[in-house]
Amino acid sequence: MSECLFCRIVAGEIPADLVAEGDDWVAFRDINPQAPTHVLIVPRRHIPTLDDLAPSDAALMGSLVAAAAQIARDEGLVEGGYRLAANCGAGAGQSVFHIHLHLLGGRRFSWPPG
């Protein structure tokens, strides 16, 4: 997906502030942070939306969530709490159609989120 922003970041074609990476995912800081800590965790493989996941992607999604939890620990977010969010579709705020998790922390969050 040569036109996908996140695919290009994963491929190293576009620079990003990398936080961590694993075999199946890459994590980098959001260029428009909504919290003091705002990290995106994206799979290396292009999957447009959560609706495009297959049952065989369960392990991949589990690895993204586990990565988010480890990054939260590494970033010192556990004591103050953090939010992990995934948007699905334009109506929910998804602007890059490559699934990704938002790890947000470092400030107080309200509920409902918006």
N, C-alpha and C positions, 0 to 999 in steps of 0.2 A: 504494500500500500504506500507507494512513493509520495502520495499527497497527504498522508496522515501525519500530523504534527508529532504525535507520540511515537509512531513507528520510526520517524526520522531521528527523534531523540534517542530511542533505543539503539538505532543503528550507528549513533555517533555523528550523524550528519549535522545536527543542530546541537550547540553546546547547552548543557544544563548543569545546575548545581547538584551533582549526585550525592545522595545521602548513603545509600546502600544498594546492593544488587545481589540477586540470587540466580540460580540456573534458569528460572522461568519468569523473573520479574526484575524491574528496575524501580528505584525510588529516588525522587528528586524534589527539590523545593519548588513550590508554585511561584510563578513570576508575578502573580497578583494575589499575594497572601491575604487571607481573611482572618488570620489570627497570627500571633507572634511566631508560632510554629505551624506551618502549612506544608505538608509533604504529600506528594502524589505517588501512589504505588500502582504501577501499570504492568500488565503481563507483557512479556516480550512478543507474544503472538498477537496479531491483530484480531480482536473480537469487538465489533461495533458497540453493542449494548448488552446489558444483562439479559435481555430477551433472546440474544443470540447464543447464550451458553447452552451447551449440551450436558447431559448427565455425566459424561466422561470428563467434564471440566471441574467437577467437584474438588478434586485434589488441588488443581491450580488455584481455585478461589480460596481454598483453605490455606494455601501457602501465602497468598496475598494478605489474608487476615493475620496469620502468624507473623509475617514480616512487619505489618503495621504495629502489632503489639511489641515486638522487639525494638523497633525504631522508637516507639513511645517510651520504652524503658531507657534506651540510649540517650534520648533527648531530655530526660528528666521530667516527663509529663505525668507519670503514674500518680504521684501524691496529689497533685492538683486536679487530676482528671483530664480526659481528652475525649474528642468525638471522632468517630469513624463513619464516613458517609459515602454513599454511592448514588449518583443521579442516573436515572434511566429515561432517556428521551428529552427532547427540547423543552417540553412543558414542565419537566422537573428540574431544568437548569443544566442539562448536559450540553456542553458546548463543543467538546472534542469527542467524536464518535469512535472512541477506542476505550473500552471499559477501564475504569480507574477508581481507586479508593482515595478519598481525601482524609488525611490524618491531621486534625486540628487540635491545638492546645496552647497553653500559655495565657489564657484569659477565661473568664467565666462565660458560659453559654446559657441561653434561655431555652425554654420549651413552650410551645412548639417552635421548631427552628425557622419557620418562615413561610 
